[in-house]
Amino acid sequence: MHDTHDTHDDCGCDGGDETEPPAAADGGAKIGGDAATDGGAVTEPPAGDGDDFEPVDVFEGSEMDLRPGADSCYKCTSCDTSCPVAEVDDSFPGPKFQGPEQWRLKRKEDTEIDDSITGCSNCMRCDGACPSDVPLSQMHNTARGEYVQNQQPKLSREYIRNRILANYGTLAGLGSKVPRLTNAIMGNSLVQTVNEKVLGITAERDFPEFADQTFRSWWKQRGGPKVQSEDKRIAYFHGDYANYNTVEVAKALVRVYEAFGYEILVPDQRCSGTPMFANGMLDDARRSARVNVENLGDAIEQGYDVVASCTSCSMALRQEYPELFDFEGTETVAANTYDALEYLLVHENVIDPIRAVDAADHDIPDFAYHAPCHSRNQGLDRQAVELFRHLDGVDVEDVGDSCSGISGTYGWKEEKYEYSMEIGEEMFEHMEHAEGQTGMTECPTCSMQMEHGTGYEIDHPLQVLEAALVDTDVEV
């Protein structure tokens, strides 16, 4: 198995630090056990706090005490300034209130979680903006989970809608069995209108089409891996969307990695949990995480490194799992998980083969590239631009550091749709002024938003690598 993230100096990312839970340095503990309300020990006070520190169970029944993280906040408002939701939604108080200030309110008096916590899109940009490393997204996820569990009515339209969106993989598993029929039904304007009126799922967006064949079905049909190797092994975490919808992205990963001589394992897996975190469905996320940690941990023991083609999936495995869960093997999975392009840049010479390619010979267009927020949080926001600048005949323009606005399920909610489009306006404008008329991004929902706002076709960096290096005369 390859070394873990201490080798990242060569690829320009942040290295291994992002695999450590942000709260670890600040004393934040994980939520453990089988339910969101497990009790347990709290953390020790940070050095220099004095003898008067008495840990307080702020989020009732959890084993998380976030005082050290909250006390690190000195109210500079960098998080609020970076928050794309606070910029467009005057009713949203921002990450500082949702994190440290809400924690302090809970500590001082018996105060319920403010319902504005559901307005957070979970883009996690506040984590990167904070100069004091306050574990903001950890606070938000924890507070949102408590709000949904203890305060949100379970028969409300919002809860039912959010539960459906958070568990996309469950319905996708059913819809993908008859993909053409499902696509016809979900693409019907009357059905979209009913979904909006009854469930609050916006009718402004086209429902993503299911592929004729799932990736896992294709993988089984081809007979699994075509390359055997004792030294170069990856376990592919494809997630729900690459399995049911953007199957060509998953196939591109397989073909590119096999071209570089990797043996590929596709373990049994569930949703990474990202949409569940964003909607406060922590019990659902915990069930998925248990399966993923167990199966990916087994693969790591056999010498495989975990690779994800979606940056939100790699973010969940690397950061959110260690922050929120204490299953055995969680830290190991986090330390051995990589983004797909990142892993190749760390372990392979990708640049020289790319330099040997003439884009005109492979019909590779110019690109307008958007770095997803969850890519930025992992220090990977420049990797695609830096790689493909070596591709002769192709212009890849970074369209800026703004959020796309969709933030997973956020932009699918009727009441959030206009906000999501307003957030995305800066990206849309930059895309339209870029030379490239094709978009590129690693995130499937960012891809939806880019296409929705501009009408451009959107490619994943792995698809570009496939076009340049697979079944060509270029040696890798």
C-alpha positions as CSV (number, residue, x, y, z in Angstrom):
1,M,0.0,0.0,0.0
2,H,1.3,3.5,-0.8
3,D,2.3,6.0,1.8
4,T,-0.4,8.2,3.0
5,H,-0.8,12.0,2.7
6,D,2.7,13.0,3.8
7,T,3.8,12.7,0.2
8,H,1.5,15.5,-1.0
9,D,4.2,18.2,-1.4
10,D,4.6,17.2,-5.0
11,C,1.0,17.9,-6.0
12,G,0.5,21.3,-4.4
13,C,-2.3,20.2,-2.0
14,D,-2.4,20.7,1.8
15,G,-1.0,17.3,2.4
16,G,-2.1,15.1,5.3
17,D,-3.3,17.8,7.6
18,E,-6.7,17.9,6.2
19,T,-7.3,14.3,7.2
20,E,-7.1,15.2,10.8
21,P,-10.4,16.4,12.3
22,P,-10.2,20.2,12.8
23,A,-11.6,19.8,16.4
24,A,-8.8,17.5,17.4
25,A,-6.4,20.4,18.1
26,D,-9.1,22.3,19.9
27,G,-10.4,19.5,22.1
28,G,-13.5,18.7,20.1
29,A,-14.7,15.1,20.7
30,K,-16.6,12.8,18.3
31,I,-20.1,11.7,18.5
32,G,-20.0,8.0,19.2
33,G,-22.2,5.0,19.6
34,D,-25.3,3.8,17.8
35,A,-27.5,6.8,18.2
36,A,-27.2,10.5,18.0
37,T,-27.9,10.9,21.7
38,D,-25.3,8.6,23.2
39,G,-23.7,9.8,26.3
40,G,-20.0,9.7,27.0
41,A,-17.0,11.5,28.2
42,V,-16.2,15.0,27.3
43,T,-12.8,16.4,26.3
44,E,-10.1,17.8,28.4
45,P,-9.7,21.6,28.5
46,P,-6.9,23.1,26.4
47,A,-3.7,24.1,28.0
48,G,-3.9,27.4,29.9
49,D,-7.6,27.3,30.6
50,G,-7.1,27.0,34.4
51,D,-8.7,25.0,37.0
52,D,-12.2,26.5,36.7
53,F,-13.1,24.7,33.5
54,E,-16.0,22.3,34.0
55,P,-17.0,20.5,30.8
56,V,-20.7,21.1,29.9
57,D,-22.8,18.7,27.9
58,V,-24.1,21.5,25.6
59,F,-25.8,19.4,23.0
60,E,-27.8,17.3,25.3
61,G,-27.0,13.6,25.4
62,S,-24.0,13.8,23.0
63,E,-20.4,13.3,24.1
64,M,-19.3,16.5,22.4
65,D,-18.1,19.4,24.3
66,L,-17.0,22.1,21.9
67,R,-16.0,24.8,24.5
68,P,-12.3,24.8,23.4
69,G,-13.3,25.4,19.8
70,A,-15.9,28.0,20.7
71,D,-13.5,29.8,23.0
72,S,-11.0,30.1,20.1
73,C,-13.5,32.3,18.2
74,Y,-12.6,36.0,18.7
75,K,-15.5,37.2,16.6
76,C,-13.5,38.5,13.6
77,T,-16.4,37.5,11.3
78,S,-14.2,36.0,8.7
79,C,-16.5,33.0,8.5
80,D,-19.6,35.3,8.0
81,T,-17.8,37.2,5.3
82,S,-16.9,33.9,3.5
83,C,-20.4,32.5,3.7
84,P,-22.2,32.5,0.4
85,V,-25.7,31.9,2.0
86,A,-25.3,34.9,4.4
87,E,-24.4,37.1,1.4
88,V,-27.8,36.5,-0.3
89,D,-30.2,35.5,2.4
90,D,-30.8,38.2,5.0
91,S,-32.7,35.8,7.3
92,F,-29.6,33.6,7.7
93,P,-27.4,34.8,10.6
94,G,-24.2,33.2,9.4
95,P,-21.7,30.6,10.6
96,K,-20.5,32.5,13.6
97,F,-24.0,32.4,15.2
98,Q,-24.6,28.9,14.1
99,G,-21.4,27.7,15.6
100,P,-19.7,29.4,18.6
101,E,-22.5,31.8,19.5
102,Q,-25.2,29.1,19.5
103,W,-22.9,26.9,21.6
104,R,-22.6,29.7,24.2
105,L,-26.3,30.2,24.2
106,K,-26.9,26.5,24.9
107,R,-24.3,26.6,27.6
108,K,-25.7,29.6,29.5
109,E,-29.4,28.6,29.4
110,D,-31.8,26.0,28.3
111,T,-32.2,27.3,24.7
112,E,-33.4,25.3,21.7
113,I,-31.4,25.2,18.5
114,D,-32.4,28.1,16.3
115,D,-34.2,26.8,13.2
116,S,-32.0,28.9,11.0
117,I,-29.5,26.1,11.2
118,T,-31.4,24.5,8.4
119,G,-30.4,27.4,6.1
120,C,-26.7,26.4,6.2
121,S,-25.8,24.7,2.9
122,N,-22.8,22.8,4.3
123,C,-20.4,24.2,1.8
124,M,-17.9,24.3,4.6
125,R,-16.1,27.4,3.3
126,C,-16.2,28.8,6.9
127,D,-13.8,26.1,8.0
128,G,-11.1,27.4,5.6
129,A,-11.8,31.1,6.4
130,C,-11.4,30.9,10.1
131,P,-7.9,32.0,11.3
132,S,-8.4,30.3,14.6
133,D,-9.3,26.8,13.3
134,V,-12.7,26.9,15.1
135,P,-14.5,23.6,14.1
136,L,-17.4,25.4,12.5
137,S,-18.8,22.8,10.2
138,Q,-18.5,20.2,13.0
139,M,-20.6,22.5,15.3
140,H,-23.1,23.1,12.5
141,N,-23.5,19.4,11.7
142,T,-24.0,18.6,15.4
143,A,-26.5,21.4,16.0
144,R,-28.4,20.6,12.8
145,G,-28.6,16.9,13.9
146,E,-30.0,17.9,17.3
147,Y,-32.5,20.2,15.7
148,V,-33.8,17.6,13.3
149,Q,-33.9,14.9,15.9
150,N,-35.5,16.9,18.8
151,Q,-37.3,19.9,17.3
152,Q,-38.3,19.4,13.7
153,P,-41.8,17.8,13.2
154,K,-41.4,14.4,11.6
155,L,-44.6,14.8,9.6
156,S,-43.7,18.3,8.3
157,R,-43.2,18.8,4.5
158,E,-39.7,20.0,5.2
159,Y,-38.6,16.9,7.1
160,I,-40.1,14.5,4.6
161,R,-38.6,16.4,1.7
162,N,-35.2,16.6,3.3
163,R,-35.3,12.9,4.2
164,I,-36.0,12.1,0.6
165,L,-33.2,14.3,-0.7
166,A,-30.7,13.1,1.9
167,N,-31.3,9.5,1.0
168,Y,-31.1,9.9,-2.8
169,G,-29.4,6.5,-3.1
170,T,-32.4,4.7,-1.8
171,L,-34.8,6.0,-4.4
172,A,-32.1,5.9,-7.1
173,G,-31.7,2.2,-6.5
174,L,-35.3,1.8,-7.4
175,G,-35.5,4.2,-10.3
176,S,-32.4,2.8,-11.9
177,K,-34.1,-0.6,-12.4
178,V,-36.3,1.0,-15.1
179,P,-34.2,4.0,-16.0
180,R,-36.0,5.0,-19.2
181,L,-39.4,4.9,-17.5
182,T,-38.1,6.8,-14.5
183,N,-36.5,9.4,-16.7
184,A,-39.7,9.9,-18.6
185,I,-41.8,10.3,-15.4
186,M,-39.4,12.5,-13.5
187,G,-38.9,14.7,-16.6
188,N,-42.6,15.3,-17.0
189,S,-43.4,18.9,-16.2
190,L,-46.6,17.9,-14.4
191,V,-44.7,15.6,-12.1
192,Q,-42.2,18.3,-11.4
193,T,-45.0,20.7,-10.5
194,V,-46.5,18.2,-8.1
195,N,-43.1,17.6,-6.5
196,E,-42.8,21.3,-5.9
197,K,-46.3,21.8,-4.5
198,V,-46.4,18.7,-2.4
199,L,-42.8,18.2,-1.3
200,G,-41.1,21.5,-1.9
201,I,-38.6,20.2,-4.5
202,T,-38.1,22.9,-7.0
203,A,-39.6,22.5,-10.5
204,E,-37.0,24.8,-12.0
205,R,-34.4,22.1,-12.3
206,D,-34.4,19.1,-14.6
207,F,-34.2,15.9,-12.6
208,P,-30.9,14.1,-13.3
209,E,-31.3,11.3,-15.8
210,F,-30.4,7.7,-14.8
211,A,-27.9,5.9,-17.0
212,D,-29.2,2.9,-18.9
213,Q,-26.8,0.7,-16.8
214,T,-25.4,1.4,-13.4
215,F,-21.7,1.4,-12.9
216,R,-21.7,-1.6,-10.6
217,S,-23.7,-3.5,-13.2
218,W,-21.2,-2.6,-15.8
219,W,-18.3,-3.5,-13.5
220,K,-19.8,-6.9,-12.9
221,Q,-20.6,-7.5,-16.5
222,R,-17.0,-6.8,-17.6
223,G,-15.7,-9.3,-15.0
224,G,-14.2,-6.8,-12.5
225,P,-10.6,-5.7,-12.7
226,K,-8.5,-6.2,-15.9
227,V,-5.2,-5.5,-14.1
228,Q,-3.7,-7.5,-11.3
229,S,-1.0,-5.9,-9.1
230,E,0.5,-6.5,-5.7
231,D,2.0,-3.0,-5.5
232,K,-0.6,-0.7,-7.1
233,R,-4.1,-1.1,-5.7
234,I,-7.0,1.2,-5.2
235,A,-10.4,0.7,-3.7
236,Y,-12.9,2.9,-5.7
237,F,-15.5,4.8,-3.7
238,H,-17.8,5.8,-6.5
239,G,-20.8,7.1,-4.4
240,D,-24.4,7.1,-5.5
241,Y,-24.3,9.6,-8.3
242,A,-21.4,8.0,-10.3
243,N,-23.2,4.7,-9.9
244,Y,-26.6,5.7,-11.0
245,N,-26.2,8.8,-13.1
246,T,-22.8,9.9,-14.3
247,V,-21.6,6.4,-15.0
248,E,-19.1,7.6,-17.7
249,V,-17.1,9.3,-14.9
250,A,-16.8,6.0,-13.0
251,K,-15.8,4.2,-16.2
252,A,-13.2,6.9,-17.0
253,L,-11.6,6.3,-13.6
254,V,-11.4,2.6,-14.2
255,R,-9.8,3.0,-17.6
256,V,-7.4,5.7,-16.5
257,Y,-6.2,3.9,-13.5
258,E,-5.8,0.6,-15.4
259,A,-3.8,2.4,-18.0
260,F,-1.4,3.3,-15.1
261,G,-1.3,-0.3,-14.0
262,Y,-3.6,-0.3,-11.0
263,E,-5.6,-3.2,-9.7
264,I,-9.1,-1.8,-8.8
265,L,-11.4,-3.1,-6.1
266,V,-15.0,-1.9,-6.0
267,P,-16.2,-2.7,-2.5
268,D,-19.7,-2.7,-1.3
269,Q,-20.6,0.8,-0.2
270,R,-23.3,3.2,0.8
271,C,-23.7,6.9,0.3
272,S,-20.8,8.9,1.8
273,G,-23.3,10.7,4.0
274,T,-22.7,14.2,2.6
275,P,-26.4,15.0,1.9
276,M,-27.4,13.5,5.2
277,F,-25.0,15.7,7.1
278,A,-26.4,18.7,5.2
279,N,-30.0,17.9,6.2
280,G,-29.3,16.9,9.8
281,M,-30.0,13.2,9.2
282,L,-27.1,12.0,11.4
283,D,-28.7,8.6,12.2
284,D,-28.9,7.8,8.5
285,A,-25.4,9.1,8.0
286,R,-24.2,6.9,10.9
287,R,-25.7,3.8,9.3
288,S,-24.0,4.5,5.9
289,A,-20.7,5.3,7.6
290,R,-20.6,2.1,9.5
291,V,-20.9,0.1,6.3
292,N,-18.3,2.2,4.5
293,V,-15.8,2.2,7.3
294,E,-16.0,-1.5,7.7
295,N,-15.7,-2.4,4.0
296,L,-13.1,0.3,3.1
297,G,-11.1,-0.6,6.2
298,D,-11.0,-4.3,5.1
299,A,-9.7,-3.1,1.7
300,I,-7.0,-1.0,3.3
301,E,-5.9,-4.0,5.3
302,Q,-5.5,-5.9,2.0
303,G,-3.2,-3.2,0.7
304,Y,-5.6,-0.9,-1.2
305,D,-5.8,2.9,-0.9
306,V,-9.3,4.5,-1.1
307,V,-9.9,6.7,-4.1
308,A,-13.1,8.8,-4.7
309,S,-14.1,10.5,-7.9
310,C,-16.3,13.0,-6.1
311,T,-14.6,15.6,-3.8
312,S,-17.6,15.7,-1.5
313,C,-17.3,12.0,-1.0
314,S,-13.5,12.2,-0.2
315,M,-14.3,15.1,2.1
316,A,-16.8,13.1,4.0
317,L,-14.5,10.1,4.5
318,R,-11.5,12.3,5.4
319,Q,-13.0,15.0,7.6
320,E,-16.6,14.5,8.6
321,Y,-16.3,10.8,9.6
322,P,-13.5,11.4,12.1
323,E,-15.3,14.5,13.4
324,L,-18.7,12.9,13.9
325,F,-18.1,9.2,14.4
326,D,-15.8,7.0,16.5
327,F,-16.2,3.6,14.8
328,E,-13.1,1.5,14.8
329,G,-11.2,2.1,11.6
330,T,-12.6,5.6,11.0
331,E,-9.2,7.3,11.4
332,T,-7.5,4.7,9.2
333,V,-10.0,5.2,6.4
334,A,-9.6,9.0,6.7
335,A,-5.8,8.7,6.5
336,N,-5.9,6.5,3.4
337,T,-8.5,8.3,1.3
338,Y,-7.7,10.4,-1.7
339,D,-9.4,12.3,-4.4
340,A,-8.9,10.5,-7.7
341,L,-6.9,13.1,-9.5
342,E,-4.9,13.9,-6.4
343,Y,-3.8,10.3,-6.0
344,L,-2.5,10.1,-9.5
345,L,-0.6,13.3,-9.2
346,V,1.0,12.1,-5.9
347,H,2.0,8.6,-7.1
348,E,2.4,8.8,-10.9
349,N,4.1,10.9,-13.5
350,V,1.0,12.3,-15.2
351,I,2.5,15.5,-16.5
352,D,5.0,14.0,-19.1
353,P,2.3,11.9,-20.8
354,I,0.0,14.9,-20.9
355,R,2.7,17.0,-22.5
356,A,3.0,14.4,-25.3
357,V,-0.7,14.9,-26.3
358,D,-2.0,17.3,-28.9
359,A,-5.5,18.1,-27.9
360,A,-6.5,18.7,-31.5
361,D,-5.9,15.0,-32.3
362,H,-8.4,14.0,-29.6
363,D,-11.1,16.6,-30.0
364,I,-10.4,18.0,-26.5
365,P,-12.0,21.5,-26.1
366,D,-11.1,24.5,-24.0
367,F,-12.5,24.4,-20.5
368,A,-14.1,26.8,-18.0
369,Y,-13.1,25.1,-14.7
370,H,-14.8,25.4,-11.4
371,A,-13.2,24.2,-8.2
372,P,-15.9,22.8,-5.8
373,C,-16.0,24.2,-2.2
374,H,-15.2,20.7,-0.9
375,S,-12.2,20.5,-3.2
376,R,-10.9,23.8,-1.8
377,N,-11.3,22.5,1.8
378,Q,-9.0,19.7,0.9
379,G,-6.4,22.0,-0.7
380,L,-7.1,20.6,-4.2
381,D,-8.6,23.6,-5.9
382,R,-5.8,24.2,-8.4
383,Q,-4.8,20.7,-9.3
384,A,-6.9,20.3,-12.5
385,V,-5.8,23.7,-13.8
386,E,-2.2,23.0,-13.1
387,L,-2.3,19.6,-14.7
388,F,-4.1,20.5,-17.9
389,R,-2.0,23.6,-18.6
390,H,0.5,21.1,-19.8
391,L,-2.0,19.8,-22.4
392,D,-1.0,21.3,-25.7
393,G,-3.7,23.2,-27.5
394,V,-6.1,23.4,-24.6
395,D,-7.0,26.5,-22.5
396,V,-8.3,25.8,-19.0
397,E,-9.5,28.8,-17.2
398,D,-10.3,28.9,-13.5
399,V,-13.7,30.7,-13.3
400,G,-13.0,32.1,-9.8
401,D,-13.3,31.0,-6.2
402,S,-17.0,31.6,-5.7
403,C,-19.4,28.8,-4.7
404,S,-21.5,27.3,-7.4
405,G,-24.6,27.8,-5.2
406,I,-26.2,24.4,-5.4
407,S,-24.4,22.9,-2.5
408,G,-25.7,19.3,-3.0
409,T,-29.4,19.3,-2.0
410,Y,-29.6,23.0,-1.0
411,G,-30.4,24.2,-4.5
412,W,-33.1,21.6,-5.0
413,K,-35.3,23.1,-2.3
414,E,-38.0,25.3,-3.5
415,E,-37.4,28.0,-0.9
416,K,-33.6,28.0,-1.6
417,Y,-33.6,27.8,-5.4
418,E,-33.4,31.6,-6.0
419,Y,-30.7,31.9,-3.4
420,S,-28.7,29.1,-5.1
421,M,-28.9,30.9,-8.4
422,E,-27.9,34.2,-6.9
423,I,-24.9,32.6,-5.3
424,G,-24.0,31.0,-8.6
425,E,-24.3,34.2,-10.7
426,E,-20.6,35.1,-10.3
427,M,-19.6,31.6,-11.6
428,F,-22.0,31.8,-14.5
429,E,-20.7,35.2,-15.6
430,H,-17.1,34.0,-15.4
431,M,-17.9,30.9,-17.4
432,E,-19.6,32.9,-20.1
433,H,-16.5,35.2,-20.4
434,A,-14.1,32.3,-20.5
435,E,-12.6,31.0,-23.8
436,G,-13.9,27.5,-23.2
437,Q,-17.5,26.7,-23.9
438,T,-17.3,23.4,-22.0
439,G,-17.2,23.3,-18.2
440,M,-15.1,21.1,-16.0
441,T,-15.5,20.2,-12.3
442,E,-15.1,17.2,-9.9
443,C,-18.4,17.7,-8.1
444,P,-21.6,16.2,-9.6
445,T,-23.9,18.7,-8.2
446,C,-21.7,21.6,-9.1
447,S,-21.8,20.1,-12.6
448,M,-25.6,20.2,-12.5
449,Q,-25.5,23.9,-11.5
450,M,-22.9,24.8,-14.1
451,E,-25.0,23.2,-16.9
452,H,-28.3,24.7,-15.5
453,G,-26.9,28.2,-15.4
454,T,-25.0,28.3,-18.7
455,G,-26.3,25.4,-20.9
456,Y,-22.7,24.2,-21.3
457,E,-21.7,20.5,-21.4
458,I,-19.7,19.6,-18.3
459,D,-16.8,17.1,-18.1
460,H,-15.0,15.6,-15.1
461,P,-11.2,15.9,-15.1
462,L,-11.0,12.1,-15.3
463,Q,-12.9,12.2,-18.6
464,V,-10.4,14.6,-20.0
465,L,-7.6,12.3,-18.8
466,E,-9.3,9.4,-20.5
467,A,-9.7,11.2,-23.8
468,A,-6.0,12.2,-23.7
469,L,-4.3,9.0,-22.4
470,V,-6.5,6.0,-22.9
471,D,-6.5,4.0,-26.2
472,T,-4.0,6.5,-27.7
473,D,-0.4,6.2,-28.8
474,V,0.7,8.0,-25.6
475,E,2.7,5.9,-23.2
476,V,1.9,6.3,-19.5
